[in-house]
Amino acid sequence: MDVNDFKPAWWLKNPHLQTLWPMIRRNRLKGIPVERERIELPDGDFIDIDWVGKKRTAPIVLILHGFEGSIASHYAKSMMRRIYEKGWRGAFVYFRGCSGEPNRLPRSYHSGETKDIAYITSLLCSREPRVPIGAIGYSLGGNVLLKWLGETAQNNPLTVAIAVSVPFQIHDAAYKVQKGFSRLYQWYLLKSVRQRLQQKFTTMAAPVDIAGLVHVDSIVKFDSLYTVPLHGFADLNDYYESASSRQYLHNIHIPTLIIHAKDDPFMTPAVIPSSDEVSPSVKLELSESGGHVGFVSGKYPWRPTYWLDQRIPTFLSQHL
């Protein structure tokens, strides 16, 4: 376990300010051509990928987003730009139903779904077997990434991986956002997923009570009433226990960087794994502050420094 060199901006000491500032202040992805590709999945569904960079022999960097994220998410648009500037190819992978068009099947995505990223990566490897592929996962996407790395162990096809602000134990995060100021994040996320599912099930029969979505006031209730039945889990505990990535960290075999802030408002410090829980291939970097996918430094509010935009490309460059 290592302490990274992140130093929070003096004007953003609070974890909620660290979390919210880049969400509010970061600019859109401009001036870089983005091309969308649709990947047909074996079960009849699809996944969309937004690509930047065209050099066929360049390394590929996959980005896995957080809960209800998109390429418009602040972390995604900034990292896609950095990938483009490095001369790599960036592939923003939308989880099912998150690309602006409802997916075809009743099921959607969840914190432990690793089959889709496995299929996408296998497809890319078959297209270009000699091209190195890295991946960056944020929040929920980071949990998916780490779980997959542990499941596949030495057989994982990636060259390098990075996970940021991961809810290593899903149940902890689900209950933490019910408390205090963190309820703001819960409200925002529920609003987004409610709108997405209501839109989706206007065009197909719903196997669950969509009308009841208006009464769902917590992530825990949402998972119990929707995530669990839509994805075939036995119950809420079965989902939270099987989907959590912490239990897989000891089995990761590729170079992996995990970045986490102890004050992350989406979870408690109890979720952070100890040094003996991670494999020698994993570099776990902790900071006292940084919020949730925040990590904003700099002397002045009008000239902030987004530390992740520096640390992530540096680690990728060492391995791609």
Buried (B, 14 or more C-beta within 10 A) or exposed (E): BEEBEBBBBEBBEBBBBBBBBBBEEBEEBEEBEBEEEEBEBEEEBBBBBBBBBEEEEBBBBBBBBBBBBBBEBBBBBBBBBBBBEBEBBBBBBBBBBBBEEBBBBBBBBBBBBBEBBBBBBEEBBEEBEEBBBBBBBBBBBBBBBBBBBBBBBEEBBBBBBBBBBBBBBBBBBBBBBBEEEBEBBBEEBBEBBBEBBBEBBEEEEBEBEBEEBEEBEBBBBBBBBBBBBBBEBEEBEEBBBBBBBBBBBBBBBBBBBBBBBEBBBBBBEEBBBEEEBBBEBBBBBBBEBBBBBBBBBBEEEEEBBBBBBBBBBEBBEEBB
